[in-house]
């Protein structure tokens, strides 16, 4: 599913919520990724989980989304099938977590997550940064 970039970071909803809340560790991680030219990939379903408005509560997230280093990963037909197959193989039903794992397969092997256990159940070989 595309070219692998071992340097990319994949964010789940917990990572975005922590960033919105000005979590120091996440803010440093985002700034370091930008400084090093690393991409930050956010699956579209993850964004849908946290997006509520473009008002003052989500200013930080709105600014992050405008960065040229941020890629919103769509859930197209091919990717949806891979996500569904992963859920079937792992006997899980969370398609958003599975889309995070599939994005990691495509864009890098590092997932920034608040649900390390759920991500590891889907792929224990991924590098996890817990928030």
N, C-alpha and C positions, 0 to 999 in steps of 0.2 A: 504494500500500500504506500508507495512513494519512497523517496530517498530518506535514509536514516541520517539524523543529525545527533550524534551522541551528546552534544552540548546543550540541547534544548531542555527547557523546564516545562512540565505539564502541571497546571494548577487545577485543583478540584474546588468545590464550593467552599470548603472550610478555609482553604488558602485565600480565596478572594474575600471572605468575611473577615479573616484576620488582617488582611491588607487594608480593608475599609476601616477597620477599628484602629488603624495606626499601630499595629503590633510591630514593635521595634525589629524583631528578627525578620519578619516578612518584608518590611520596608528596606532593610539592609540587603536582603536577598534580591529584591527587585532592582535596587540601584546597582548592585554588583553585576547582575545579569546584563543590565543595560550597558554598564561600563565595559564589560567583556564582549559585547556584541552577541550575547546569547538570546535566542528567541524564548518568548513566553507563550505557550500554547494553551488556549482555553477552549475546551469543547463547547459548542453552542448550547447544549443542554445544561452544562454547568453555569454558564452565564444566565440562562433562563431561571435557574434555581435561585440566584441571588439578586437579579435585577428587579428593582421595584419602581424607580423613577429617576429622572435626570436632575432631581433637586439637590439641595444641600447635603442630604444624607449620603449621596453617592458621588460626590464631587471627585474624591480620590480615585474611585473606580472609573469614572468617566474619563479622567485624565489618562489613566493607565491604558484604557482601551484605544486611545488616540495615538499611542506610541507605535512607531513603525516596527518595533520589535515584538509586538503582540499580534498573534495570529488567532483568529477565531476559527476553530475547526468545525466545518459543517458536518451534518449527518446525512450524507447522500445515500443513494441506493446501495452502492457497494459497501460502504462503511457500515451502514445499518445491518447488512447481512453478516458482516464479520462480528459486529457487536452482539448480535443475536446468537451466533454460533458460540461465541465465548461464554455468554450466559448459560447456554445449554450445556457446554462441556464442564463448566464450573458449578453447575446446579445453583446458580444465583439468578435473581430477577432484576437487579438494579442496572438498567441499561445506561444510566449516567456514569456510574462507576466503571462499567465495561467500556464506555466511550473514552474515559480517561486513560484506561489501559491501552486501548487501540491507538489513541493519539501518542502515547509513549512509545509504542512499537514503531510508529511512523516518524516521529520527530525527536526522539531522544529516550533515554532510559530512566530519567529522573522525574519522579512524581512528587509534588508538594501537596500534602494531604492532611486532613484531620481524621481520616478513616484508614489508617495504615493497615489494619487487620483486613478490612474489606478489599483493599487493593491487593494485598498479598495473597488473598484467597484466589483472586483472578490471575495473578502472575507473581509468584514468589521471587522471580529473578529480577524484578525491577528495583532500582535504587529509590528509596523512600526518604523524603525529608518530612518529618512529622511537625505539625503545627498545633 
